[in-house]
């Protein structure tokens, strides 16, 4: 596994864990707010990790992969939670 992939996986895991936690503990009326907060946290964590690496090559691709997959994860979670409610 390359270091580039290792730098984006924590953000994906944060999105999955955040979506599960929001789905379990948040009232149905506040689900979308909770998932928006998880996405905001994913964006912040993405930039913290990528800037901590101090590597300029591939920064945009790594940030795009982190945030893009997080958006997809949270979109799927939103759909599932909307259907379950």
Secondary structure in CASP SS format (residue, H / E / C, confidence):
PFRMAT SS
TARGET T0000
AUTHOR 0000-0000-0000
METHOD secondary structure of the structure
MODEL  1
X C 1.00
X C 1.00
X H 1.00
X H 1.00
X H 1.00
X H 1.00
X H 1.00
X H 1.00
X H 1.00
X H 1.00
X H 1.00
X H 1.00
X H 1.00
X H 1.00
X H 1.00
X H 1.00
X H 1.00
X H 1.00
X H 1.00
X H 1.00
X H 1.00
X H 1.00
X H 1.00
X H 1.00
X H 1.00
X C 1.00
X C 1.00
X H 1.00
X H 1.00
X H 1.00
X H 1.00
X H 1.00
X H 1.00
X H 1.00
X H 1.00
X H 1.00
X H 1.00
X H 1.00
X H 1.00
X H 1.00
X H 1.00
X H 1.00
X H 1.00
X H 1.00
X H 1.00
X H 1.00
X H 1.00
X H 1.00
X H 1.00
X H 1.00
X H 1.00
X H 1.00
X H 1.00
X C 1.00
X C 1.00
X C 1.00
X C 1.00
X C 1.00
X H 1.00
X H 1.00
X H 1.00
X H 1.00
X H 1.00
X H 1.00
X H 1.00
X H 1.00
X H 1.00
X H 1.00
X H 1.00
X H 1.00
X H 1.00
X H 1.00
X H 1.00
X H 1.00
X H 1.00
X H 1.00
X H 1.00
X H 1.00
X H 1.00
X H 1.00
X H 1.00
X H 1.00
X H 1.00
X H 1.00
X C 1.00
END
